[in-house]
Amino acid sequence: MTRTIAVANQKGGVAKTTTVASLGAAWAEMGKKVLLVDLDPQSCLTFSLGLDPEALEFSVHDVLLGRVDARLAIVPTEDGPDLLPSTIDLAGTEAHLLTKTGREYALRSALDDVADDYDVIVLDCSPSLGVLTINALTAADEVLIPLQCETLSHRGVRQLLDTVADVQRLCNRGLTIRGVLPTMFDSRTNLAKAVLADVTDRYQLPVLDPPIAKSVRFAEAPAAGRSVLATANNSRGAQAYRQIAKKLMKDVVA
């Protein structure tokens, strides 16, 4: 059965896109059929996987507005997963959806048409709690929360959890929180350890292990249009994402 995972945190710069690209590549390495969905108007995932957003004929914007079937917009990537890409047009999608009945279900409805083609669908959420993120949470089976282990990064976790609770109550009762993934982790600092411990104690959330260590390799990968698993195959970061992917796979797909 296809499992859909939303990678969400309304704070930007916490490695949501890196996590989506890396887990997608890791699952593809394992022989799984993977679809990644870029739900950020900045199109970072699209660019990071080697596509030019300005050269695309169709994008997730067209799919959400019902203009084209998802299959017409999905494109393959060199790393293995397929991608439902984004363009700047997605910035106007929320305004269009706000006038529609059942707007929370637009993404779920679109993905229903292609879900049987994939083992895993991973949603790269925008850094907000707007209609696009609500759509992702409504379409997802699980939520994965990347968390940079710094003080400001975890202040918004409660807001995200409140939004998840609302979605569970109103739109998607089957939605579960898979856990927190520590990113850009520096084990040498007491602050990183303290923030992680505080999140665990305060919110009672499972923390995935190993944490993703801070590395320049992650910043270098998008310039090549590939994930870190392709550009720095044996790096600590690539190996950590492979370990996380294997652990998640036990619960995500058979």
URPE-V492449 format. One record per residue. N is the residue number from 1. BURIAL is I if it has 24 or more other ideal C-beta (glycine too) atoms within 12 Angstrom, else O. Layout:
N;BURIAL  N;BURIAL
This chain:
1;O  2;I  3;I  4;I  5;I  6;I  7;I  8;I  9;I  10;I  11;I  12;O  13;O  14;I  15;I  16;I  17;I  18;I  19;I  20;I  21;I  22;I  23;I  24;I  25;I  26;I  27;I  28;I  29;I  30;I  31;O  32;I  33;I  34;I  35;I  36;I  37;I  38;I  39;I  40;I  41;I  42;I  43;I  44;I  45;I  46;I  47;I  48;I  49;I  50;I  51;I  52;O  53;I  54;O  55;O  56;I  57;O  58;I  59;I  60;I  61;I  62;I  63;I  64;I  65;I  66;O  67;O  68;O  69;O  70;I  71;O  72;O  73;I  74;I  75;I  76;O  77;I  78;I  79;I  80;I  81;I  82;I  83;I  84;I  85;I  86;I  87;I  88;O  89;I  90;I  91;I  92;O  93;I  94;I  95;O  96;O  97;I  98;O  99;O  100;O  101;O  102;O  103;I  104;I  105;I  106;I  107;I  108;I  109;I  110;I  111;I  112;O  113;I  114;I  115;I  116;O  117;O  118;I  119;I  120;I  121;I  122;I  123;I  124;I  125;I  126;I  127;I  128;I  129;I  130;I  131;I  132;I  133;I  134;I  135;I  136;I  137;I  138;I  139;I  140;I  141;I  142;I  143;I  144;I  145;I  146;I  147;I  148;I  149;I  150;I  151;O  152;O  153;I  154;I  155;O  156;I  157;I  158;O  159;O  160;I  161;I  162;O  163;I  164;I  165;O  166;O  167;I  168;O  169;O  170;O  171;I  172;I  173;O  174;O  175;I  176;I  177;I  178;I  179;I  180;I  181;I  182;I  183;I  184;I  185;I  186;O  187;O  188;O  189;O  190;O  191;O  192;I  193;O  194;O  195;I  196;I  197;O  198;I  199;I  200;O  201;O  202;O  203;I  204;O  205;I  206;O  207;I  208;I  209;O  210;O  211;I  212;I  213;I  214;I  215;I  216;O  217;I  218;I  219;O  220;O  221;I  222;I  223;O  224;O  225;O  226;I  227;I  228;I  229;I  230;I  231;I  232;I  233;O  234;O  235;I  236;O  237;I  238;I  239;I  240;I  241;I  242;I  243;O  244;I  245;I  246;O  247;I  248;I  249;I  250;O  251;O  252;I  253;I  254;O
